[in-house]
Each structure stands twice: as C-alpha cells, then as structure tokens.
Amino acid sequence: MSTFVKIKALRPSLSNSEAKLADFTLNSGDKIRALSSVELAREAGVSQSSVVKFAQKLGYKGFPAFKLAVVDALNEQTDNSAPIDELISSNDSIELIADKLQLKQQNVISETRKLNSAKQFENAIQLVKNARKVIVCALGSTFTMAQDLTWKLQKLGIPAIAQVDEISASSFIATMGKDDLLIVISNTGTSKSLLTLTNQALDNGCKCLAISRYGSHSLAEMADAILYCINEGEPLKHSGMLSRTSQAYLIDVLFTALTQSNLHWQKRVDKANENMQILRSE
C-alpha cells in the first residue's frame, strides 16, 4: 500500500505534530529523499522523536524504512496527480468542475483499492455468506449506501434490511443471534449510536462487518472484518461526494464477488433483473 495513501487515509485523525509531518510529506515528499530524520524534523517544525513515532504509526520500523517507502510512492505517482487535489472554486466553469470531480473520483477508487487486500474482501464475503439475516446500519448521507447494499443483498436472496433509525435498528438487533450479521457503514468509525448498536449486536453473538476509514478507531477494534473507505477532504464541504464514491466501490466489489461465488445466486440476480425489466416495459 502506498505511503501517500496511508497518510491521506489517516490525516483526519492525526495529532498536530503528525499532521505537520503528513502535510510536508504529501506536499514536499521529493525533499525527503535527501533529508535525515533530524533535518525532516526541522523542516516540518516538529521534534525528531515525532518523526520516528510518525513513521512507526504508518507501520514502518523507523525513519529509514519510511524514507524508502516515500521514495517508492514518489516513483508510483502519475503526471496527472497534481490537479486531483485542487478544490473546486466559485470561478470554475462547468467543464472544469466536471473534470476535477472525475479526477478526484478516479483517484479515490484507486486509493480505496490499495487500502483493501484480497484477504480483507475474502473475510467480508465469508461473513455475508454465513449470515442467516443481515442488518445494515448507517447515519446521514451514508444511509443511501446502506440502502444500496441492502438492495444488492436482497437480489441474492439474502434477508437484509437497512436502518437509519437507531431505535428501530436496536429493536431488530434484539432478534438477532450468532448466525446473523451486522454491517456498519461509518465514515469516522466513532459515531456513538453506531458503536452502541454494534455493542448490542456483539452481545447477542452476531458478527460485525465494518465499512469505515483506515486507521485505529473503536469500530475497527470491534468488527470481525473491515473494508477501508476513503475519508479525506471533499471538493465541497460536508458534501460526502468522495466518501460515497469510495463506499460505492467497496459495495460493488463485494456484491460482484458474492454473485460470482455462487451459481444459485447468479441465477437469482438474473431472475431479479428479468422481473425488473418486465416492470419497466409495462
């Protein structure tokens, strides 16, 4: 996984010193090629110990390994990476807005793919395949993703519902047991109500699949499996555009893999599509 992808995914949860190092690495990564840990600390305005701790937080043993990873990430970068980070301004034309969004969404899908290994997808798929029934919980704009995932699972013949109301979700969870699955979609992984619902499900013996941001947080620690979505700066504040792009990609991969893993499910999807086609033609 690219070092830059890790840093972008962790950026919202970093401390002040870590954020300075993250921004320096993302904006001036080429300078790190020639810097020692002491020099990097001076350039970023942090202590040398902060540099070492930052490297370790990203999963590297120390600064030398971090430096090599940054060099590798720089070598992987493409020429069109610069405009992806540009914010949309009030002076942008419709054509430029469309181009910026296209680049950003392409980048988000690429980074989401890099954050998730085949093993993570396999673990998620196995949880769904073993589930007797499924409840998908999410809040706010993310609930549209919960509805989409639920609809896809229903096409496979898996009993699934989506709940945005915590009281209704809690009531349904009370009927669930060890053969059932809770799927939680959360950008932050720290929503109090979603964590409460997860605790209730786990107390009943349910399994939990999380779709949430990369890094250490309460939901990640509670989940039996997790798929990482991108939670970074949006082109417009509070729009949720890029996070939904990331979540939609994960849901589509999960659904496609589930469909292809079972001939009976493939036939159910085909039948559902035929039925919908009949309705549309009336």
C-alpha positions in Angstrom: 0.0 0.0 0.0 1.4 3.4 -1.0 2.7 5.6 1.9 0.8 8.5 0.5 -2.5 6.5 0.5 -1.9 5.6 4.2 -1.1 9.2 5.1 -4.2 10.6 3.3 -6.4 8.0 5.0 -5.0 8.8 8.5 -4.8 12.6 8.0 -8.1 13.4 9.8 -7.1 11.6 12.9 -3.5 12.8 13.3 -2.2 15.0 16.1 -0.8 18.4 15.4 2.8 17.2 15.0 1.8 14.3 13.0 -0.4 16.5 10.7 2.6 18.7 10.1 4.7 15.7 9.0 1.8 14.4 6.9 1.4 17.7 5.1 5.1 18.0 4.5 5.3 14.5 3.1 2.3 14.9 0.8 3.3 18.4 -0.4 7.1 18.1 -0.4 7.8 14.4 -0.5 10.6 14.8 -3.0 12.7 16.7 -0.4 12.6 13.8 2.0 14.9 11.9 -0.4 17.9 14.0 0.8 16.8 14.6 4.4 17.8 12.9 7.7 15.3 12.4 10.4 16.8 15.5 12.2 16.5 17.6 9.1 13.0 16.5 8.4 12.0 17.4 11.9 13.5 20.9 11.4 11.8 21.4 8.1 8.4 20.3 9.4 8.7 22.1 12.7 8.5 19.1 15.0 10.8 17.1 17.2 12.9 14.2 15.9 11.0 11.8 18.2 7.8 12.9 16.4 9.4 11.8 13.1 10.2 8.4 14.4 6.7 8.0 16.0 5.1 9.1 12.8 7.0 6.5 10.8 6.0 3.8 13.3 2.4 4.9 13.2 2.4 4.3 9.5 3.7 0.8 10.1 7.5 1.3 9.5 10.2 0.2 11.9 11.9 3.6 11.7 12.8 6.6 9.6 15.0 4.7 7.1 12.1 2.4 6.1 9.7 5.3 6.0 12.1 7.3 3.7 12.4 4.3 1.3 8.6 4.0 1.2 8.2 7.7 0.4 10.7 7.3 -2.5 8.7 4.3 -3.8 5.5 6.3 -3.5 7.0 9.2 -5.5 8.0 6.7 -8.2 4.5 5.5 -8.4 2.9 8.9 -8.9 1.5 9.9 -12.2 1.8 13.2 -14.0 -1.9 14.0 -13.5 -1.8 13.7 -9.7 -1.4 17.4 -9.1 -4.8 18.7 -10.2 -6.7 16.0 -8.3 -6.0 17.8 -5.0 -7.4 21.1 -6.3 -10.5 22.4 -4.6 -13.5 23.4 -6.7 -13.9 27.2 -6.7 -16.7 29.6 -7.5 -14.8 30.7 -10.6 -14.7 27.2 -12.1 -16.6 26.5 -15.3 -18.9 23.5 -15.5 -16.3 21.8 -17.7 -13.6 22.3 -15.1 -15.9 21.2 -12.3 -16.7 18.0 -14.2 -13.0 17.4 -14.9 -12.0 17.9 -11.3 -14.7 15.6 -10.0 -13.8 13.0 -12.5 -10.1 13.1 -11.5 -10.9 13.1 -7.8 -13.3 10.1 -8.0 -10.8 8.1 -10.1 -8.2 8.8 -7.5 -10.5 7.8 -4.7 -11.3 4.5 -6.3 -7.6 3.8 -6.9 -6.7 4.6 -3.3 -9.6 2.6 -1.9 -8.4 -0.4 -3.9 -4.9 0.0 -2.5 -6.3 0.2 1.1 -8.0 -3.2 0.8 -6.3 -6.5 0.3 -7.8 -9.6 -1.3 -7.9 -11.2 2.2 -10.0 -8.4 3.6 -12.5 -8.8 0.8 -12.5 -12.6 1.4 -13.2 -12.2 5.1 -16.1 -9.8 4.3 -17.5 -12.2 1.7 -17.4 -15.1 4.1 -19.2 -13.2 6.8 -22.1 -12.4 4.4 -22.2 -15.9 3.0 -22.5 -17.4 6.5 -25.2 -14.9 7.6 -28.8 -16.0 8.1 -30.0 -12.4 8.1 -28.3 -9.1 7.8 -29.0 -5.6 9.1 -27.1 -2.6 7.6 -26.8 0.5 9.7 -25.6 3.9 8.8 -26.4 7.6 9.5 -26.9 10.7 7.5 -26.0 10.7 3.8 -24.2 7.4 4.2 -27.6 5.7 4.6 -28.0 5.8 0.8 -25.1 3.4 0.7 -26.7 1.2 3.3 -29.9 1.1 1.1 -27.8 0.2 -2.0 -26.0 -2.6 -0.2 -29.3 -4.0 1.2 -30.9 -4.0 -2.2 -28.0 -5.8 -3.7 -28.1 -8.5 -0.9 -31.8 -8.9 -1.4 -31.2 -9.6 -5.1 -29.0 -12.5 -4.0 -31.8 -13.8 -1.8 -30.1 -12.8 1.5 -32.6 -11.5 4.0 -31.4 -8.0 4.6 -32.7 -4.6 5.9 -31.3 -1.1 6.2 -31.9 1.0 9.2 -31.1 4.6 9.8 -33.3 5.0 12.9 -31.4 3.8 16.0 -34.5 2.7 17.9 -35.7 0.5 15.1 -32.3 -0.9 14.5 -31.9 -1.7 18.2 -35.2 -3.5 18.2 -34.3 -5.6 15.2 -30.8 -6.4 16.6 -32.6 -7.7 19.7 -34.0 -10.5 17.5 -30.5 -11.4 16.1 -28.1 -14.1 17.2 -24.9 -15.9 16.4 -25.9 -16.8 12.8 -26.7 -13.1 11.9 -24.6 -10.2 10.7 -24.5 -6.5 11.4 -22.9 -4.3 8.7 -22.0 -0.8 9.8 -21.1 1.9 7.3 -19.4 4.8 9.1 -17.0 7.5 7.7 -15.4 8.1 11.1 -15.8 4.8 13.0 -16.6 6.8 16.2 -20.3 7.5 16.0 -21.7 6.9 19.5 -25.1 5.5 18.3 -23.5 3.1 15.8 -21.0 1.9 18.4 -23.9 1.3 20.8 -25.7 -0.8 18.1 -22.5 -2.7 17.4 -22.1 -3.5 21.1 -25.7 -4.7 21.3 -25.2 -7.0 18.2 -21.9 -8.4 19.6 -23.6 -9.1 23.0 -26.1 -11.2 21.1 -23.3 -13.1 19.4 -23.7 -11.5 16.0 -20.8 -11.0 13.7 -19.9 -7.5 12.5 -18.6 -6.2 9.2 -17.5 -2.6 9.2 -17.0 -0.3 6.2 -15.1 2.6 7.6 -11.9 4.7 7.4 -8.4 3.4 7.6 -6.7 3.5 10.9 -7.3 2.7 14.6 -10.7 3.5 16.0 -13.4 1.9 18.1 -15.4 0.4 15.2 -12.3 -1.2 13.7 -11.5 -2.8 17.0 -15.0 -4.2 17.4 -15.5 -5.6 13.9 -14.8 -9.1 12.8 -13.8 -7.8 9.4 -13.4 -4.4 7.9 -13.2 -2.8 4.5 -11.5 0.6 4.4 -13.1 3.6 2.7 -11.5 6.9 1.9 -12.4 9.8 4.3 -10.5 12.8 3.1 -11.1 16.4 2.0 -14.2 16.8 -0.1 -14.4 19.2 -3.1 -17.2 20.9 -1.3 -17.5 21.0 2.5 -19.9 18.4 4.0 -20.8 17.0 0.6 -19.8 13.4 1.2 -19.1 13.0 -2.5 -15.8 11.2 -2.3 -16.6 9.1 0.7 -19.7 7.8 -1.1 -17.6 7.1 -4.2 -15.3 5.0 -2.0 -18.1 3.2 -0.3 -20.0 2.5 -3.5 -16.8 0.9 -5.0 -16.4 -1.4 -2.0 -20.1 -2.4 -2.1 -19.9 -3.1 -5.8 -16.8 -5.3 -5.4 -18.5 -7.1 -2.5 -21.7 -7.7 -4.5 -19.9 -8.8 -7.6 -17.7 -11.2 -5.7 -20.6 -12.7 -3.9 -22.6 -13.1 -7.1 -19.7 -14.9 -8.8 -19.0 -17.2 -5.9 -22.4 -19.0 -6.1 -24.2 -20.2 -9.2 -27.5 -20.2 -7.4 -27.0 -16.5 -6.5 -26.1 -15.7 -10.1 -29.5 -17.2 -11.2 -31.3 -15.2 -8.6 -29.7 -12.0 -9.8 -30.6 -12.9 -13.4 -34.2 -13.6 -12.3 -34.4 -10.3 -10.4 -33.2 -8.4 -13.4 -35.7 -10.1 -15.6 -38.5 -9.2 -13.3 -37.4 -5.6 -13.1 -37.2 -5.5 -16.9 -40.9 -6.7 -17.1 -42.0 -3.9 -14.8 -40.1 -1.3 -16.7 -41.7 -2.3 -20.0 -45.3 -2.1 -18.7 
